[in-house]
Structure formats: structure tokens, C-alpha cells
Amino acid sequence: MKIYDIEVFEHMNLAGYFDIETGNIDIYVNADEVESQTFNHNNAVVHINTNFSHLKPENGLIGFNNKNYDDFLIDDILKSRRTDYIKTKSDTIINGKRINQYFDWWSFDVREGLQEGVSLKKWEAMRGLSVLESTIPFDYTGIFDIKMILEVVDYNIQDLHAQYELYKYRKTYFEGKNILVNEYGWSGSQRYSNTSISARYLMGNSKLAEFRPKTPSIYGVPDEACDFLNNALEASPRVSAGKTSAIREKLKKAEWSEQITANHGMVYTWGWGGLHGAIGLLGKTKTGKNKITYPAVDFENVEQWDVSSMFPNIIIRDNLLGEQTSKYQRLVVERLKNKANHNPVADAQKIVINSVYGALRLQTSRLYNPKSAIAVNVAGMVAIYNLADKLSQCGQLIQVNTDGVTFKPNPGTSDNLHMIKESFEAEFELNLEVTKYDRFIQSNVNNYIAKSGDHFKTKGGMLNQSQSYNYLSKSKPAIIDKALFEYLVNNITPRETVENGSLSDFTYILTSMRGKTQTGYTVDENGNGLSNRVNRVIATKNGIRLFKEKTNGTLQKFSDAPELMTVLNEPIDENAEFDIDYDFYIELANKKIKTWDKS
């Protein structure tokens, strides 16, 4: 398989290929008014205006966002079509106009399934790779000389390596996709998302949209929650029918989409997606709005009761896929057997099983049925609240989330807990998994630390980078998360943690976006622009001030960014020495500690 990436200008374009097996890199260049030549450069073979029209896209190419862009242009580049034609086609795609094009080959897109806003440059910055960009803008309309071509070639090679690193980071995702295609797909289905492949397998040529599920039973919940859930069964599908996300957001604002209740010393938030609760106090602001205070807690000897595969099992129990429910159930049973036998097909089956719930609200899916979707949520909230209510009689509830309850049992209640577990599983036809923790530290339902032996489980944005780097979401310095963790768990001061951090721990990712009010450029205090729109920086005592450039000529600070910073767009060298402003990071860590316990 090969990684590939393209660059397109008015009078020059190129396609870079990185062979994963051999490590060889070939760059195929079309450039107006440049002589034909082939030579080695930067561990790659560069082919300029040579006859490579015999080449064509092959099955299994890997790119970044290629299914929305590169795939449409690679064949034109390899066939050396006119550079101005390719540029016009490129601009058409970038401007969002649909191009109908048939592909007799398939590719993988390493961006598939990632959250919005993850660009290749941001990945490079988060991963500690080179973030350097070409100084030649893509709207450059002049003729290229060899020096300029090589600058773009170097940029392309950098991106090829970055895409390879991202592919390796997500390799298990694509290995699972391969198995999914082989087991449940069709010829060329690699081009489709896992959700689309799963829906096609389950539904065939049918659609679930016209199916009307049975109304779930609502009982054992507070009266105001009961009213909310009954309303949700009608309101949520109305919102899901909105044609665009903006329309759906507007429709939701006009609906009753959230309800707050207080019981068991907990504050519960009921929403269309599920039930969440934590130890807290419910009060009112001066204007009469709900005000929730969540005190931080630290308990020992805690249990977490989670419903095993709650959404899939509710879908099966309540027949929410109509005639296809039995097919879905067989798949769930088969997966459990294959998982026990360590059969790799279990991974593909897991993809199909877990894709279904999300597809119920996806208008383009054969599984689209928002009534079934909200029925899953309502049934789940009823089950979890009933479980929480029973467990509150045997201990202190700590938190409730979509599919589980965390609590500290009272001494001598093991027999009662055993009966509660058996009774719940029989009544709701759902199985419970019990995990015991030595210690449970919580700010709110979305941020906690759970300790079991020497193992720590962390959840939430306040702790996202405390145990290991999440390179697909790291934009703020990891040292802050680490300082919070060490303070809460080991009572280590932020100063001690900060002053012992590694260089990567201190990096920020600054991204200047182009829009109505911003030019998309980052500038220093004197108005000098940086080549990059994505920049990796650290807080230093002898750095520079950086700002977003606004369209009206003014400068705007980056939120939460250091006052003085040093740009580190070269690959990170952990041994490099800088005059790091430790006090800046310590102050941020102390603020985060105060945020952890707002009470």
C-alpha cells in the first residue's frame, strides 16, 4: 500500500507517493515551462515532466481527506492534463461544488471518523512533527523554477511522512475496516464509511424509516422526568427531521430538550442523549434559572455498575430494528463467541453492532429512524434511574452516567446488593458488570479519576492528557493536566510537576482561522506575518507576542495563550533548552485545581 498526497497550483502540480513496504518516495511533477528531468532529492526520486502517463491510481491508496479532494485529481495529475485545467477543477472542489466522478479503484482516508477540525497541520503539531509550510501560497499564479518546485516537494514529503504516522496511529481502525469489508461489504465498499457498510449489511436494499417502534415503558422516575421523557418521544424525532445541522439546532432550541431533578443527594440532568448525575446541590439564580453546584469528592472502596452493551441490548430487547432485529441479535451472539475464541472477525462485528445506534439518527443511512433512536435513550434512562434508586438505599451515590452507576456501598450490604443486581437484570433483561475501585476522585460526572491497584482510569477534558498524549485532541499543554492529576492523587505541588516536565508537555497549538472577521494569518506585535496558520509554541520568558490578524486590521489575542512565546515548528527535540516560563504554567495549573472544586 502507498501513502499519497497532491499539491495543485496554476502552473504546477505534483503527486507524491510513499511506498509503505519499501520506504521509497516518488514525486511526479507537472510544471509549465520546465525541462523534463529526473533526479534524487531529500531521499526521494523527483520526476519532472517525464512520461508517467502509464501510471494510474491503484487500489489501497492512503491519503488525508483524499475522498473529498485528492481522489478526484490524482488521475488527472498522473495523465499530465493541463495545469490550468487541474487548478480549475481543484478550486471547484474546494469551493464545495459537487463533482460526479466514477472510481474503479478504492482508497483509505486517514481522516475518516475523526472529529471536525483535525487538519493534517494540526496533527503534525500535536504529534511533535515538523509543521513548516511552504512559503508559496496555493493561489500563486506565476511560473515555477526548480528551486520553487523543490520547496513544494519538501513540503509534500513532510506531509507524506505525517500521513504515514497518522495511519500507524490509527492502524487498528483500518485493519478492522478491512475485515468489515471482507465479511459484510461488497466490491469497492472500502470507499464507504463503516456506518454505511454496516447499514447496507443489516438492511440490504430496505430502509428502516417507515418502521414504528413500540413506545417504551416509563416508570420509577420522578413525575417531571416522566413528563419530559414522554414529550421527548415526539419532540426528538421532529428535530431529527431537520434538513441541516443548523436547522436541527434551531428546532431543538424551541423544544423541551432538558430536565433537571434532584434526589439521592444528586442532581440529575435528563437529556435526549441520556441521563447524567453527580453529587450536587440544585439552587436558583437571581433570575430564577437553575444553578447547580458540584462539590469535588474523594471516596475509597467504590463500585461502578455498568450495563453491558446497553444500547445494542435495548435495541434487541425492544425490537427497535423491526424485521432486521433478529439478524442484529444473531450478529451480537456470534461476536461474543468469536471474541471468546480470539477470532479477528469479532472486531468487524463490533463495528457493525456499535454503528447502529448512531445511524438511527443519520438521515442518509438506511437505518435512519429517529423514533427508534429516542426509544433507545428513553428506555436506557428509565433503567439506569431505577438502578440508581435501588442502589441509593445501600450506599452513597457518586455519579450516574448514560449506562452506569457509581456508588460507595454501606458496610454489610453485600447480600442486598446481590439481590438488587439479580432483580435489575431480570426486570430489564440487561446484564451488569461490576468494577471495584480503591479510590474515586470526582469533580463532576464528566471529570474523574478512578484507581484500581496501580491502574488509573481518567475521564474528562480536565484530565485528557494526564496519563498519555491524545495526539488527536492535544492543543493545550499536557503539563496542566499532569499537574492536576499529581496534585489530586499524590498531593504533589504544581511547581514540582511543572519544573520536571518534558518539552512536549509545554506545547500549545495556535490555529488562526480564515473567516469574516479573521484573515487566517498569525502575526507578531509588529504586524509581521508567520508562514504558518497552525503554529506550535511554548511559553518563554524571552519570546514574542503573537496575535490573530483581523480583517479590519486590528490584532486579537489567542485565548489562554502565553503573553510571550517561542515558535517550535521544527520537529520537537526533547533535549533542546529554552527559557521556559514555568510560573505561567504553574498559575494555569492552580486555576485548574480551583476549577476542579468550585465549592
C-alpha positions, -999 to +999 in steps of 0.1 A: +000+000+000+011+036-006+005+069+011-001+097-014-006+135-014-011+161-041-003+198-044-020+220-070-011+254-084-020+274-115+012+264-134+025+234-114+011+203-097+025+172-082+016+138-067+038+123-040+039+085-034+053+069-003+056+031-005+049+017+030+067-016+023+099-003+007+100+033+022+106+046-014+092+080-022+084+092-058+073+127-067+056+132-100+056+168-112+039+186-140+053+221-144+048+246-172+080+259-190+103+235-171+126+209-188+119+172-184+143+157-158+146+130-131+168+133-100+172+124-064+162+149-037+157+146+001+156+107-001+130+108-029+131+105-067+116+135-084+102+131-119+095+164-136+075+164-169+086+129-176+063+104-193+044+089-163+010+087-181+013+049-178+007+052-141-028+052-127-044+052-092-043+017-076-064+000-050-054+007-015-040+042-017-040+061+016-044+098+020-057+126+042-092+140+033-085+124-001-121+111-005-132+148-006-103+161-027-072+142-038-090+112-052-108+135-077-075+149-091-048+122-088-057+106-122-056+140-139-021+147-125-007+113-135-021+118-170-004+152-172-035+171-181-032+208-184-021+225-152-048+252-155-075+226-160-064+208-129-063+240-109-098+250-120-111+216-110-093+218-077-109+252-070-143+238-079-139+211-053-125+234-026-155+258-032-178+230-023-193+223-057-202+186-063-183+167-090-197+134-102-168+111-109-166+073-112-138+055-094-127+020-104-103+019-075-106+024-038-086+043-011-085+048+026-088+082+042-069+085+075-092+115+083-123+092+083-141+091+116-121+119+132-137+149+149-142+181+129-113+205+128-085+180+128-063+191+099-030+175+088-011+205+100-028+202+134-019+165+136+017+174+128+018+200+155+002+177+181+024+147+172+056+167+175+065+165+138+076+193+115+048+219+110+067+240+085+047+252+055+057+262+020+061+299+016+044+297-018+007+302-015-017+280-034-031+310-052+003+318-067-002+323-105+034+326-117+057+301-133+078+278-111+115+274-113+134+244-099+141+260-065+104+267-060+094+232-072+118+217-046+103+238-018+069+223-026+084+189-030+099+191+005+065+203+018+049+173+001+074+148+016+068+162+050+031+157+047+036+121+033+055+112+065+029+129+086+001+109+069+021+077+075+024+085+112-013+091+114-020+058+095+001+039+120-016+057+149-050+045+136-039+013+120-063-009+141-092+012+127-083+003+091-074-033+099-109-036+114-123-019+083-106-044+060-122-073+080-155-055+079-154-051+041-143-087+036-171-101+058-200-077+052-191-054+024-191-055-014-166-047-042-154-012-037-171-007-003-138+005+011-148+039-002-178+039+022-179+047+059-181+019+084-216+031+093-227+028+056-213-007+052-230-018+084-264-004+074-262-020+040-254-054+055-283-052+080-309-036+058-300-047+023-320-025-001-346-018+025-349+013+048-360+015+084-376+049+081-412+038+080-409+014+109-429+024+140-413+011+173-432+002+204-434+030+230-411+022+259-425+018+294-417+048+316-419+042+354-400+045+386-388+081+377-397+115+391-430+129+378-413+158+360-388+134+344-417+111+333-434+141+316-401+151+299-394+115+286-430+112+272-425+145+254-391+135+241-406+106+223-423+131+199-400+161+201-367+144+194-379+129+160-393+163+150-358+178+155-340+149+138-361+156+107-345+190+102-326+190+069-293+206+081-275+207+114-282+245+117-320+238+112-319+210+138-301+232+163-328+259+158-356+234+162-341+220+193-340+254+210-378+256+206-383+222+223-382+209+258-348+192+255-335+191+291-349+185+326-331+189+359-342+169+390-327+164+425-328+132+446-305+109+465-282+139+472-276+140+435-285+165+407-297+147+376-297+161+341-322+143+317-315+149+280-324+133+247-290+116+247-291+101+281-291+106+319-262+122+338-260+129+375-235+136+403-234+146+439-245+182+439-269+210+451-297+224+430-305+261+435-317+291+417-300+322+403-315+357+409-333+354+376-349+321+386-327+298+364-313+265+377-279+268+394-261+235+400-231+232+423-210+201+421-186+197+451-155+177+444-155+143+462-128+117+471-141+083+482-124+050+489-138+015+482-162+024+454-182+002+429-192+011+394-221-009+379-223-006+341-248-021+318-231-044+293-236-031+257-267-012+269-278+003+236-274-028+215-292-049+241-321-025+243-324-024+205-327-062+206-350-064+237-374-038+223-373-049+187-362-015+175-349-026+141-382-043+131-377-073+109-340-069+110-337-071+148-332-109+147-304-105+122-288-079+145-293-102+175-275-131+157-246-108+150-243-099+187-243-135+198-218-145+171-195-117+181-194-129+218-184-164+206-158-150+182-144-127+209-141-156+233-122-176+207-100-145+198-113-146+162-104-112+145-138-111+128-152-101+162-136-067+157-156-062+125-187-074+141-182-049+169-180-021+143-214-032+128-230-035+162-218-001+175-227+017+142-264+010+145-274+035+172-257+064+156-271+055+122-307+057+136-303+095+136-283+098+104-307+109+076-285+095+048-285+060+064-307+031+055-311+027+093-325+062+098-353+061+123-353+088+149-383+072+168-363+041+174-333+062+183-351+082+211-368+049+222-333+036+230-324+066+250-357+068+270-355+031+278-319+034+289-327+064+312-356+045+328-334+015+335-304+035+349-325+057+371-343+027+386-309+011+393-297+043+409-328+045+431-323+009+444-285+014+450-292+046+469-307+025+496-274+006+501-249+034+498-239+068+487-244+075+450-215+094+435-224+096+398-248+083+372-240+083+335-257+070+304-251+033+311-239+030+347-240+040+383-210+047+406-215+045+444-199+038+478-217+008+494-226+009+530-209-018+552-228-051+554-250-046+523-234-072+501-264-095+502-288-067+494-266-056+465-266-091+451-304-092+452-306-058+435-283-069+408-303-101+401-336-082+403-325-055+379-311-080+353-343-100+354-366-069+352-348-050+325-332-080+306-299-063+308-266-076+323-245-056+348-207-055+350-193-046+384-159-029+388-144-021+422-121+009+427-098+016+456-103+053+452-126+076+432-119+113+428-145+134+411-152+170+401-184+162+382-198+134+361-176+143+332-143+146+351-130+119+374-101+096+384-107+060+393-079+040+410-077+002+410-044-012+423-017+006+403-040+013+374-057+047+369-088+054+348-093+091+339-122+108+322-128+143+311-113+173+294-096+184+326-075+152+326-074+144+289-036+144+287-027+134+323-017+098+316-007+098+279-009+121+249-040+120+229-025+133+197-058+139+180-071+163+206-039+178+222-040+215+216-033+228+252-002+220+272-003+185+287+016+197+318-015+213+332-035+180+331-005+162+346-001+188+374-038+185+383-036+147+384-004+146+406-020+172+430-052+152+434-037+117+435-003+122+452-006+157+467+024+169+447+026+207+441+021+220+406+055+236+408+072+203+413+053+187+384+058+216+360+096+220+367+101+183+359+081+183+327+095+174+292+094+199+264+064+183+246+044+188+278+046+226+274+035+230+238+004+249+227-012+246+192-023+280+179-046+280+149-057+311+131-088+305+111-099+324+080-134+339+082-155+370+081-135+387+108-101+370+106-076+369+077-063+334+087-028+347+095-008+348+127+013+380+132+037+393+158+032+426+177+048+445+148+024+430+123+049+407+107+031+376+095+041+339+101+041+315+072+021+290+092-016+292+101-010+264+126+019+270+149+033+251+178+046+273+207+057+273+243+056+300+269+091+315+274+105+345+292+123+358+262+097+351+235+075+372+212+038+382+213+016+365+187-019+375+176-047+366+152-049+392+123-084+405+119-099+417+086-103+453+100-065+455+106-066+450+143-049+422+163-066+398+186-051+376+213-053+338+212-074+327+242-055+312+271-022+316+251+010+328+268+020+365+268+054+357+254+061+326+234+086+308+212+076+291+180+086+254+177+075+243+142+106+221+136+104+185+149+104+185+187+138+179+202+132+169+238+168+178+247+166+213+234+169+240+261+146+271+263+139+297+290+105+282+298+082+304+318+074+279+345+054+304+365+029+308+336+021+271+336+020+269+374-006+296+375-027+278+349-024+246+370-035+263+401-065+278+383-074+243+371-072+230+406-096+256+418-119+248+389-119+212+399-136+220+432-158+251+426-173+248+460 
